[in-house]
């Protein structure tokens, strides 16, 4: 149970850190990246627990490290994707508004 608490806390911290480090973080909400990080880490943690890796003495570290590494990678990819596409959608909307006048 301790691994669940640690994975949860670190995943949320990673999500906030990636949000803060993204230069386009004003384009989307503050809780989007921490939510993506938390959900991806917990889903992978649950999968690893059901696979039995959390209880195997030699492989128990995988249930701690793998969800955090995977959630960090997914959160960075989500920040890149949301920031880029949201910026493009905002520019298109602004152009459409300015053309109407």
C-alpha distances in whole Angstrom, upper triangle without the diagonal:
4,5,5,7,9,10,11,13,15,16,17,19,20,22,23,25,26,28,29,30,32,36,36,33,36,36,33,30,28,25,26,24,21,21,21,19,16,17,18,15,12,15,15,11,12,15,13,11,14,16,14,14,10,11,15,15,18,16,12,14,15,11,11,15,16,15,16,19,20,19,21,24,24,24,27,29,28,30,33,33,33,35,38,38,38,40,43,42,43,46,47,47,49,52,52,53,55,57,58,59
4,5,5,6,9,10,11,12,14,16,17,18,20,22,22,24,26,27,28,30,34,34,32,34,35,32,30,27,24,25,23,20,20,21,19,16,18,18,15,13,16,16,12,14,17,15,13,16,18,16,15,11,13,15,15,17,16,12,12,14,11,10,13,16,14,15,18,19,18,20,23,23,23,26,28,28,29,32,33,32,34,37,38,37,40,42,42,43,45,47,47,48,51,52,52,55,57,57,59
4,5,5,6,8,10,10,12,14,15,16,18,20,21,22,24,25,26,28,32,32,30,33,33,30,28,26,23,23,21,18,19,19,16,14,15,15,11,11,13,12,9,11,14,12,10,14,15,14,12,9,11,14,14,15,13,10,9,11,8,6,10,12,11,11,14,16,15,17,20,20,20,23,25,25,26,29,30,30,31,34,35,35,37,39,40,40,43,45,45,46,49,50,50,53,55,55,57
4,6,5,6,9,10,10,12,14,15,16,19,20,21,23,24,26,27,31,31,28,31,31,28,26,23,20,21,19,16,16,16,14,11,12,13,10,8,11,11,8,9,12,11,10,13,15,15,13,10,13,16,17,18,16,12,12,13,9,8,12,13,10,11,15,15,14,16,19,19,19,22,24,23,24,27,28,28,30,32,33,33,35,37,37,38,41,42,42,44,47,47,48,50,52,53,55
4,6,5,6,9,10,11,12,14,16,17,18,20,21,23,24,26,30,30,27,29,30,27,25,22,19,20,19,15,15,17,14,11,13,15,11,10,14,14,11,13,16,15,14,17,19,18,17,14,16,19,19,21,19,15,15,15,12,10,13,15,12,12,16,17,15,17,20,20,19,22,24,23,24,28,28,28,29,32,33,33,35,37,37,38,41,42,42,43,46,47,47,50,52,52,54
4,5,5,6,8,10,11,12,14,16,16,18,20,21,22,24,28,28,26,29,30,27,24,22,19,20,18,15,16,17,13,11,14,14,11,11,14,14,11,14,16,15,15,18,19,18,16,13,16,18,18,19,17,14,12,13,11,8,10,13,11,10,13,15,14,15,18,18,18,20,23,22,23,26,27,27,28,31,32,32,34,37,37,37,40,42,42,43,46,47,47,49,51,52,54
4,6,5,6,9,10,10,12,14,15,16,18,20,21,22,26,26,24,27,27,24,23,20,17,18,16,13,13,14,10,8,11,11,7,8,11,10,8,11,14,12,13,16,17,17,15,12,16,18,18,19,16,13,12,11,9,7,8,10,7,7,10,11,10,12,15,15,15,17,19,19,20,23,24,24,26,28,29,29,31,34,34,35,37,39,39,41,43,44,45,47,49,50,52
4,6,5,6,9,10,11,13,14,16,17,19,20,21,25,25,22,25,25,22,20,17,15,15,14,10,11,12,9,6,9,10,7,7,11,11,10,12,15,15,14,17,19,19,18,15,18,21,22,22,20,17,15,15,12,10,12,13,10,9,13,13,11,12,16,15,14,17,19,18,19,22,23,23,24,27,28,27,30,32,32,33,36,37,37,39,41,42,42,45,47,48,49
4,5,5,6,9,10,11,12,14,16,17,18,20,24,24,21,24,25,22,20,17,14,16,14,10,12,13,10,8,12,13,10,11,14,15,13,15,18,18,18,21,22,22,20,18,21,23,23,24,21,18,17,17,14,12,13,15,12,10,14,15,12,13,17,17,15,17,20,19,19,23,24,23,24,27,29,28,30,33,33,33,36,38,37,38,41,42,42,44,47,48,49
4,5,5,6,9,10,10,12,14,15,16,18,22,23,20,23,24,22,20,17,15,16,13,10,12,13,9,9,12,12,9,11,14,14,13,16,18,17,18,21,22,22,20,17,21,22,22,22,20,17,15,15,13,10,10,12,10,7,11,12,10,10,14,14,13,15,18,17,17,20,22,22,23,26,27,27,28,31,32,32,34,37,37,38,40,42,42,44,46,47,49
4,5,5,6,9,10,11,12,14,15,17,20,21,18,21,22,19,17,15,12,13,10,7,9,9,6,5,9,9,7,9,12,12,11,14,16,16,17,20,21,21,19,18,21,23,23,23,20,18,16,15,13,11,11,11,8,6,9,10,7,8,11,11,10,12,15,14,15,18,19,19,20,23,24,24,26,28,29,29,32,33,34,35,38,39,39,41,43,44,46
4,5,5,6,9,10,11,12,14,16,19,19,16,19,20,17,14,12,9,11,9,5,7,9,6,6,9,11,9,11,14,15,14,17,19,19,20,22,24,24,23,21,24,26,27,27,24,21,19,19,17,14,15,15,12,10,13,13,10,10,14,13,10,13,16,14,14,18,19,18,19,22,23,22,24,27,27,27,30,32,32,33,36,37,37,39,42,42,44
4,5,5,6,9,10,10,12,14,18,18,16,18,20,18,16,12,11,13,10,7,10,12,9,9,13,13,12,14,17,17,17,19,21,21,22,25,26,26,24,22,26,27,27,27,25,22,20,19,18,15,15,16,13,11,13,14,11,10,14,14,11,13,16,16,15,18,20,19,19,23,24,23,25,28,28,28,31,33,33,34,36,38,38,40,42,43,45
4,5,5,6,8,10,10,12,16,17,14,18,19,17,15,13,12,12,9,7,10,10,7,9,12,12,11,13,16,16,16,19,20,20,22,24,25,26,23,22,25,27,27,26,23,21,19,18,17,14,13,14,12,8,10,11,8,7,10,11,8,10,13,13,12,15,17,17,17,20,22,21,23,26,26,27,29,31,31,32,35,36,37,38,41,42,43
4,5,5,6,9,10,11,14,14,12,15,16,13,12,9,8,8,5,4,7,7,5,8,11,11,11,13,15,16,16,19,21,21,22,25,26,27,25,24,27,29,29,29,26,24,21,20,19,17,16,16,13,11,12,12,8,8,10,10,7,9,11,10,9,13,15,14,14,18,19,18,20,23,23,23,26,28,28,29,32,33,33,35,38,39,40
4,5,5,6,9,10,13,14,10,13,15,13,11,8,8,9,7,6,9,10,9,10,14,14,14,16,19,19,20,22,24,24,26,28,29,30,28,26,30,31,32,32,29,26,24,23,22,19,18,19,16,14,15,16,12,11,14,13,10,11,14,13,11,14,16,15,15,18,20,19,20,23,24,23,26,28,28,29,31,33,33,35,37,38,39
4,5,5,6,9,12,13,11,14,16,15,14,11,11,12,9,9,12,13,11,13,16,16,15,18,20,20,21,24,25,25,27,29,30,31,28,27,30,31,32,31,28,26,23,23,22,19,18,18,16,13,14,15,12,10,13,13,10,10,14,13,11,14,17,16,15,18,20,20,20,24,25,24,26,29,29,30,32,34,34,35,38,40,41
4,5,5,6,10,11,9,13,14,13,13,10,11,11,7,8,12,11,10,13,15,15,15,18,19,19,20,23,24,25,26,29,29,30,28,27,31,32,32,31,28,27,24,23,22,20,18,18,16,13,13,14,11,8,10,11,7,7,10,10,7,10,13,12,12,15,17,17,17,20,22,22,23,26,27,27,30,31,32,33,36,37,38
4,6,5,8,9,6,9,11,9,9,7,9,8,6,8,11,11,11,13,16,16,16,19,21,21,22,25,26,27,28,31,31,33,31,30,33,34,35,34,31,30,27,26,25,22,21,21,18,16,16,16,13,11,13,13,9,9,11,10,7,10,13,11,10,14,16,14,15,18,19,19,21,24,24,24,27,29,29,30,33,34,35
4,6,8,9,7,10,12,12,11,9,11,12,10,11,14,15,14,16,19,19,19,22,24,24,25,28,29,29,31,33,34,35,33,32,35,36,37,36,33,31,28,27,27,24,22,23,21,18,18,19,16,14,15,16,12,11,14,14,10,13,15,14,12,16,18,17,17,20,21,20,22,25,25,25,28,30,30,31,34,35,36
4,6,9,8,11,13,13,14,12,14,14,11,13,16,16,15,17,20,19,20,23,24,24,25,28,29,29,31,34,34,35,33,32,35,36,36,35,32,31,28,27,27,24,22,22,21,18,17,18,16,13,14,15,12,10,13,13,10,11,14,14,12,15,18,17,17,20,22,21,22,25,26,26,28,30,31,32,34,36,37
4,5,5,9,10,11,12,11,13,12,10,13,16,15,14,18,20,19,20,23,24,24,26,29,29,30,32,34,34,36,34,33,37,37,38,37,34,32,30,28,28,26,23,23,21,19,18,18,16,13,14,14,11,9,11,11,7,8,11,11,8,11,14,13,13,16,18,17,19,22,22,22,25,27,27,28,31,32,34
4,6,8,9,11,13,13,16,15,13,16,19,18,18,21,23,23,24,27,28,28,30,32,33,34,36,38,38,40,37,37,40,41,42,40,37,36,33,32,32,29,27,27,25,23,22,22,20,17,17,17,14,12,14,13,10,10,13,12,9,11,14,13,11,15,17,16,17,20,21,20,22,25,25,26,28,30,31
4,5,6,8,11,11,14,13,12,15,17,17,18,21,22,22,23,26,27,28,29,32,32,33,36,37,38,40,38,37,41,42,43,41,38,37,34,33,32,30,28,27,25,23,23,22,20,18,18,17,14,12,13,12,8,9,11,9,6,8,11,9,8,12,13,12,13,17,17,17,19,22,22,23,25,27,28
4,5,6,8,8,11,10,10,12,14,14,15,18,19,20,21,24,25,26,27,29,30,32,33,35,36,38,36,35,39,40,41,40,37,35,33,31,30,28,27,26,24,21,21,21,18,16,17,16,13,12,13,11,8,10,11,9,7,10,12,10,10,14,15,14,16,18,19,19,21,23,23,24,27,29,30
4,6,7,8,12,12,12,15,16,17,18,20,22,23,24,26,28,29,30,32,33,35,36,38,39,41,39,38,42,43,44,43,40,38,36,35,33,31,30,30,27,25,25,24,21,20,21,19,16,16,17,14,11,13,14,11,9,12,13,10,10,13,14,12,14,17,16,16,19,21,21,22,25,26,27
4,7,9,12,11,12,15,16,16,18,20,21,22,24,26,27,28,30,31,32,34,36,37,38,40,39,38,42,43,44,44,40,39,36,34,33,32,30,29,27,25,25,24,21,20,20,18,15,15,15,13,10,11,11,8,6,9,10,6,7,10,10,9,11,14,13,14,17,18,18,20,22,24,25
4,7,9,7,9,12,13,13,15,17,18,19,21,23,23,25,27,28,29,31,33,34,35,37,36,35,39,40,42,41,38,36,34,32,31,29,28,27,24,23,23,22,19,18,19,16,13,14,14,11,9,11,11,7,7,11,10,8,9,13,12,11,14,16,15,17,20,21,20,23,25,26,27
4,6,6,8,10,11,12,14,15,16,18,20,21,22,24,25,27,28,30,31,33,34,36,35,34,37,39,40,40,37,35,33,31,29,28,27,26,23,22,23,22,18,18,19,17,14,15,16,13,11,14,14,10,11,14,14,11,13,16,15,14,18,20,19,19,23,24,23,25,28,28,30
4,6,7,8,9,11,12,14,15,17,18,20,21,23,24,26,27,29,30,32,33,35,33,32,35,37,38,38,35,33,30,29,27,25,25,25,22,20,21,20,17,16,18,16,13,14,16,13,11,15,15,12,12,16,17,14,16,19,19,18,21,23,22,23,26,27,26,28,31,32,33
4,6,5,6,9,10,10,12,14,15,16,18,20,21,22,24,26,27,28,30,31,30,29,32,34,35,35,32,30,28,27,25,23,23,23,19,18,19,19,15,15,17,15,12,14,16,13,12,15,16,13,14,17,18,16,18,21,20,20,23,25,24,25,28,29,29,31,33,34,35
4,6,5,6,9,10,11,12,14,16,17,18,20,21,23,24,26,27,29,30,29,28,32,34,35,35,31,30,28,26,24,23,22,21,18,17,18,17,13,14,15,12,9,12,13,9,9,13,12,10,11,15,14,13,16,18,17,18,21,22,22,23,26,27,27,29,32,32,34
4,5,5,6,8,10,11,12,14,15,17,18,20,21,22,24,26,27,29,27,26,30,31,32,32,29,27,25,23,22,20,19,18,15,14,15,14,10,10,11,9,6,9,10,7,7,11,11,10,11,14,15,14,16,19,19,19,22,24,24,25,28,29,29,31,33,34,36
4,5,5,6,8,10,10,12,14,15,16,18,20,21,22,24,26,27,25,24,27,29,30,30,27,25,23,22,20,18,17,17,14,12,14,13,10,10,13,11,8,11,13,11,10,14,15,13,15,18,19,18,20,23,22,23,26,27,27,28,31,32,32,34,37,38,39
4,5,5,6,8,10,11,12,14,15,16,18,20,21,22,24,26,25,23,27,29,30,31,27,25,24,22,20,18,19,18,14,13,15,14,10,12,14,11,9,13,14,11,12,15,15,14,16,19,19,18,20,23,22,23,26,27,27,28,31,32,32,35,37,37,39
4,6,5,6,8,10,11,12,14,15,17,18,20,21,23,24,23,22,26,28,29,29,26,24,22,20,18,18,17,16,12,12,13,11,8,10,11,8,6,10,10,8,10,13,13,12,14,17,17,16,19,21,21,22,25,26,26,28,30,31,32,34,36,37,39
4,6,5,6,9,10,11,12,14,16,17,18,20,21,23,21,20,24,25,27,26,23,21,19,17,16,14,14,13,9,8,10,9,5,7,9,7,6,9,11,9,11,14,14,14,16,18,19,19,21,24,24,25,27,29,29,31,33,34,35,37,39,40,42
4,6,5,6,9,10,10,12,14,15,16,18,20,21,20,18,22,24,25,25,22,20,19,17,14,13,14,13,9,9,12,11,7,10,12,10,9,13,14,13,14,17,18,17,19,22,22,22,24,27,26,27,30,31,31,33,36,36,37,39,41,42,44
4,6,5,6,9,10,11,12,14,15,17,18,20,19,18,22,24,26,26,22,20,20,17,15,15,15,14,10,11,13,11,8,11,13,10,10,14,14,13,15,18,17,17,19,22,22,21,24,26,26,27,30,31,31,33,35,36,36,39,41,41,43
4,6,5,6,8,10,11,12,14,16,17,19,17,17,21,22,24,24,20,19,18,15,13,13,13,11,7,9,10,8,5,9,10,8,9,12,12,11,14,16,16,16,19,21,21,22,24,26,26,27,30,31,31,33,36,36,37,39,41,42,44
4,6,5,6,9,10,11,12,14,15,17,15,14,18,19,21,21,17,16,14,12,10,10,10,8,5,6,9,7,5,9,11,9,10,13,14,14,16,19,19,19,21,24,24,24,27,29,29,30,33,34,34,36,38,39,40,42,44,45,47
4,5,5,6,9,10,10,12,14,15,14,13,17,19,21,21,18,16,15,13,10,11,12,11,7,9,12,11,9,12,14,13,13,17,18,17,19,22,21,21,24,26,26,26,29,31,31,32,35,36,36,38,40,41,42,44,46,46,49
4,5,5,6,9,10,11,12,14,14,14,17,19,21,22,18,16,16,14,11,13,14,11,8,11,13,11,10,14,14,12,14,17,17,16,19,22,21,21,24,26,26,26,29,31,30,32,35,35,35,38,40,40,41,44,45,46,48
4,5,5,6,9,10,10,12,11,12,15,16,19,19,15,14,13,10,8,10,11,8,6,9,10,8,9,12,13,12,14,17,17,17,20,22,21,22,25,26,26,27,30,31,31,33,36,37,37,39,41,42,43,45,47,48,50
4,5,5,6,9,10,11,10,9,12,14,16,17,13,11,11,9,6,8,10,8,6,9,11,10,10,14,15,14,16,19,20,19,22,24,24,25,27,29,29,30,33,34,34,36,38,39,40,42,44,45,46,48,50,50,53
4,5,5,6,9,10,10,9,12,15,17,18,15,13,14,12,9,11,13,12,9,13,15,13,13,17,18,17,18,22,22,21,24,26,26,26,29,31,31,31,34,36,35,37,40,40,41,43,45,45,46,49,50,51,53
4,5,5,6,9,9,10,13,14,17,18,14,13,14,11,9,12,13,11,10,14,15,13,14,17,18,17,19,22,21,21,24,26,26,26,29,31,31,32,35,36,35,37,40,40,41,43,45,45,47,49,51,51,54
4,5,5,6,6,7,10,11,14,14,10,9,11,8,6,9,11,9,9,12,14,12,14,17,18,17,19,22,22,23,25,27,27,28,31,32,32,33,36,37,38,39,42,43,43,45,47,48,49,51,53,54,56
4,5,5,6,5,8,10,13,14,11,9,12,10,7,10,13,12,11,14,16,15,16,19,21,20,22,25,25,25,28,30,30,30,33,35,35,36,39,40,40,42,44,45,45,48,50,50,51,54,55,56,58
4,5,8,8,10,12,15,16,13,12,15,13,10,14,16,14,14,17,19,17,18,22,22,22,24,27,27,26,29,31,31,31,34,36,36,37,40,41,40,42,45,45,46,48,50,50,52,54,55,56,59
4,6,8,9,10,14,14,11,11,14,11,10,14,15,13,14,17,18,17,19,22,22,21,24,26,26,27,30,31,31,32,35,36,36,37,40,41,41,43,46,46,47,49,51,51,53,55,56,57,60
4,6,6,7,10,11,9,9,12,11,9,13,15,14,15,18,19,18,20,23,24,24,26,28,28,29,32,33,33,34,37,39,39,40,43,44,44,46,48,49,49,52,54,54,55,58,59,60,62
4,5,5,8,9,6,6,8,7,6,10,12,11,12,15,16,16,18,20,21,22,24,26,26,27,30,31,32,33,35,37,37,38,41,42,43,44,47,48,48,50,52,53,54,57,58,59,61
4,6,8,10,7,5,8,7,5,8,11,11,12,14,16,16,18,20,21,22,23,26,27,27,30,32,32,33,35,37,38,38,41,42,43,44,47,48,48,50,52,53,54,56,58,59,61
4,6,9,8,6,10,10,9,12,14,15,16,18,20,20,21,24,25,26,27,30,31,31,33,35,36,37,39,41,41,42,45,46,46,48,50,51,52,54,56,57,58,60,62,63,65
4,6,5,6,9,10,10,12,14,15,16,19,20,20,22,24,25,26,28,30,31,32,34,36,37,38,40,41,42,43,46,47,47,49,52,52,53,55,57,58,59,61,63,64,66
4,6,6,9,10,11,13,15,16,18,19,20,22,24,25,26,28,29,31,32,33,35,37,38,39,41,43,44,45,47,49,49,51,53,54,55,57,59,60,61,63,65,66,68
4,6,8,9,11,13,13,14,17,19,19,20,23,24,25,26,28,30,31,32,34,36,37,38,40,41,43,44,46,47,48,50,52,53,54,56,58,59,60,62,63,65,67
4,5,6,8,10,11,11,14,15,16,17,19,21,21,23,25,26,27,29,31,32,33,35,36,38,39,40,42,44,45,46,48,49,50,52,54,55,56,58,60,61,63
4,5,6,7,9,10,12,14,15,16,18,20,21,22,24,26,27,28,30,32,33,34,35,37,38,39,41,43,44,45,47,49,49,51,53,54,55,57,59,60,62
4,5,5,6,8,10,11,12,14,16,17,18,20,21,23,24,26,27,29,30,32,33,35,36,37,39,41,42,43,45,47,47,49,51,52,53,55,57,58,60
4,5,5,5,8,10,10,11,14,15,16,17,19,21,22,23,25,27,28,29,31,32,34,35,37,38,39,41,43,44,45,47,49,50,51,53,54,56,58
4,6,6,7,9,11,11,13,15,16,17,18,21,22,23,25,27,27,28,30,32,33,34,36,38,38,40,42,43,44,46,48,49,50,52,54,55,57
4,6,6,7,9,11,12,13,15,16,17,19,21,22,23,25,27,27,29,31,32,33,35,37,37,39,41,42,43,45,47,48,49,51,53,54,56
4,6,5,6,9,10,11,13,14,15,17,19,20,21,23,24,26,27,29,30,31,33,35,36,37,39,41,41,43,45,46,47,49,51,52,54
4,5,5,6,8,10,11,12,14,16,17,18,20,21,22,24,26,27,28,29,31,33,34,35,37,39,40,41,43,44,46,48,49,51,53
4,6,5,6,8,10,10,12,14,15,16,18,20,21,22,23,25,26,27,29,31,32,33,35,37,37,39,41,42,43,45,47,48,50
4,5,5,6,9,10,10,12,14,15,16,18,20,21,22,24,25,26,28,30,31,32,34,36,36,38,40,41,42,44,46,47,49
4,6,5,6,9,10,11,12,14,16,17,18,20,21,23,24,25,27,29,30,31,33,35,36,37,39,41,42,43,45,47,49
4,5,5,6,9,10,11,12,14,16,16,18,20,21,22,24,26,27,28,30,32,33,34,36,37,38,40,42,43,45,47
4,5,5,6,8,10,10,12,14,15,16,18,20,21,21,23,25,26,27,29,31,32,33,35,36,38,39,41,42,45
4,5,5,6,9,10,11,12,14,15,16,18,20,21,22,24,25,26,28,30,31,32,34,36,37,39,40,42,44
4,5,5,6,9,10,11,12,14,15,17,18,20,21,23,24,26,27,29,30,32,33,35,36,38,39,41,43
4,6,5,6,9,10,10,12,14,15,16,17,20,21,22,23,25,27,28,30,31,32,34,36,37,39,41
4,5,5,6,9,10,10,12,14,15,16,18,20,20,22,24,25,26,28,30,31,32,34,36,37,39
4,5,5,6,9,10,11,12,14,15,16,18,20,21,23,24,26,27,29,30,31,33,35,36,38
4,5,5,6,9,10,11,12,14,15,17,18,20,21,23,24,26,27,29,30,32,33,35,37
4,5,5,6,8,10,10,11,14,15,16,17,19,21,22,24,25,26,28,30,31,33,35
4,6,5,6,8,10,10,12,14,15,16,18,20,21,22,24,25,26,28,30,32,33
4,6,5,6,8,10,11,12,14,15,17,18,20,21,23,24,26,27,29,31,32
4,6,5,6,8,10,11,12,14,15,16,18,20,21,22,24,26,27,29,31
4,6,5,6,8,10,10,12,14,15,16,18,20,21,22,24,25,27,29
4,6,5,6,9,10,10,12,14,15,16,18,20,21,22,24,26,28
4,6,5,6,9,10,11,12,14,15,17,19,20,21,23,25,27
4,5,5,6,9,10,11,12,14,15,16,18,20,21,23,25
4,5,5,6,9,10,10,12,14,15,16,18,20,21,23
4,5,5,6,9,10,11,12,14,15,16,18,20,22
4,5,5,6,9,10,11,12,14,15,17,19,21
4,5,5,6,9,10,11,12,14,15,17,19
4,5,5,6,9,10,11,12,14,16,17
4,5,5,6,9,10,11,12,14,16
4,5,5,6,9,10,11,13,15
4,5,5,6,9,10,11,13
4,5,5,6,9,10,11
4,5,5,6,9,10
4,5,5,6,9
4,5,5,7
4,5,6
4,5
4
